[in-house]
Amino acid sequence: MDIIEKLEKNERLNYEDGVALYGLDLFTLGHFANLQRTKRWGKKVYFNINRHINPTNICKDICKFCAFSANRKNPNAYKYTKEEVLNIAKDAYARGIKEVHIVSAHNKEHDLDWYMGIFREIREKFPSLHIKAFTAAEVHFMSELHDLSYDEVLDRMIEAGVESMPGGGAEIFDEKVRAYICKGKVSSQNWLKIHELWHKRGKFSNATMLFGHIEEREDRIDHMLRLREVQDKRQGFNAFIPLVYQRDNNYLKVDKFLGSTEILKTIAISRLMLDNIPHIKAYWASATLNLAMVAQEFGADDLDGTIEKEAIQSAGGAKSAQGQALQDFLDIIITSGFTPVERDSLYNELQVYEEANSGAC
């Protein structure tokens, strides 16, 4: 059976199928990915009203792709106090933000107690704020720093008020590539283990994949299939987020960067391969808002959120430092022929917009 026949019959795709998908032309891929997207979500495009907080960029690791951590490529080291983080959360809450997304560098001075104290205060002072925090890489770092098991770190997170985990730190799962771009970081096996342990607690998370650097197409398919295998067990991943590698201010020697066709193909393929992950997010902060909007016709159904302040992608050259205004989201979604849907962090629909200035329907 050839790949087109499999797609037409909506059969589950294997590794060889995934690699073969890249051989199809963009519009054929887009056609089949959009069929799956429309079957699930119609013309809805999801986003949330969120605030990213990155408490420090001082990191024990030097990942070759990273422009965020403070090193000789980024001499502007910073470290927020607990009061500064809480003030950011307070200000965001006052303006109607519904999620704080707290992800940081691996700084020994900001230990587990430091973060747990912050999470508890946010939960107590702003109980309606959803706390999404700690990538699997941070869980691994805290486990090593304090000689705790993953289970112990995750249980402390839940006790302190963390409600969901972001998908960062996955990068690319192939260990040879991983050894070159992020040696010393959490292994692919442990990244998957941490998320599986989180899902066993009845909690949800996202999953990312950093692509467009030194990995091969085959590595991307392998990455997706490893996620699909974990998802088959407990359905704990809400969304898959293909992150476009940002080229500036890092140590990777990448001569050829991805064009929009390869980016859209990868997003479309992720929708076709990941039949058990509900949402595919075209993260506008790494792909640009315009391309992320085009991706909604190639399998994606989510743009992420307003973010307000973004430090990680913008450090590598993305134009995302100041976030995105809500009205801009509404305008571009509606003029593209889609329906904007504000969601919460777990994809419950909060507000459906029919027209940019008319409010909810």
QUIJO-V461319 format. One record per helix or strand of 3 or more residues. SS is the DSSP state (@ for helix, = for strand). FROM is the first residue (numbers start at 1). TO is the last residue. If there is no record, write none. Layout:
SS/FROM/TO + SS/FROM/TO
//
This chain:
@/3/8 + @/15/21 + @/26/41 + =/44/48 + =/50/53 + @/82/94 + =/99/102 + @/112/125 + =/130/133 + @/136/146 + @/150/160 + @/175/181 + @/188/200 + =/204/211 + @/217/234 + =/237/244 + @/260/273 + =/279/281 + @/284/287 + @/289/297 + =/302/305 + @/312/315 + @/326/335 + =/339/343 + =/349/353
//
